[in-house]
Amino acid sequence: MDVRLDVFAWIPQPEVPNPVYSLPGGTARWGQGACGPYFGGDNFKLPPATFTGYTGTFRAKQSFGFRFGAIGDPPVVTLNTSVLPGTTTVLTAQRAAGGSACQSVTATILGSQASVKWDKSNAWYEVQLYGEAQDPVPTASAGALPIVGKPGSIVASALTPNLEWDLTLRLQSGTSIGLMTRAGYATNFGNGLDVAQSSFPSPINFGGTSNLVHGTMKVRRFPSYVMYVTIGSVTVPLFFADASNRNFLEITVAETAVLRQLTW
């Protein structure tokens, strides 16, 4: 059996405010990152139904895959891209007003982890994915500033906090979730963040009914995120956080959602 996971993060608006632009000193003090009042966004709301259909730009993405024979066999990793950074552009004005890019910088990856193991006691394959990326414009602008002996990336984090995801996914043999696991899921109240089920009501399973997929996904409330799971030939957008109606400042707030449980 082949399993694949793909995570994408993107800005659903055409542009968002650039906090570096408003700092005193302009480009002479902060470099080209302060050349315009907006960051260019990715300008789409709804992701495609499969990872193969994703053709838009992104802030960061991560892909991971593994294979096993019979359930319980050791997993063999087949794909591990680490977190891949996107590109941030600085705009001279809003796009609708004719704004053009005056700076383009690749994001800084601060965290990238991926693993899978067979957990015999729980009879499931457990996948852990973690990604963290920092907007490159404040990083470049503040990088030379010492703050109590620490690098200016502290300033960068304060200006535009990192986008981040933390996924725990379980492919379980059987469909009955243990009491302790269910209790752990019950402590997470951020389920309203995930709109995957309403946005992608089908398929309703991964091609089987004997086993179960479940887990949690933690992300910042901004930007948007989608996490695809492919088992065999069936792909499901198992998690989708839509930030199209949220404020840019909500990037500072993280929530953990319990994933919808589908059979495979």
Buried (B, 14 or more C-beta within 10 A) or exposed (E): BEBBBBBBBBBBBBBBEBBBBEBEEEBEEBBBBBBBBBBBBBBBBBBBBBBEEBEBBBBBBBBBBBBBEEBEEEBEEEBBEEBBBBBBBBBBBBBEEEBEBBBEBEBBBBBBBBBBEBEEEBBBBBBBBBBBBBBBBBBBBBBEBEEEEEBBBBBBBEBBBBBBBBBBBBBBBEEEBEEEBEEBBEEBEBEEBBBBBEBBEEEEBBEEEEBBBBBBBBBBBBBBBBBBBBBEEBBBBBBBBBBEEBEBEBBBBBBBBBBBBBBB
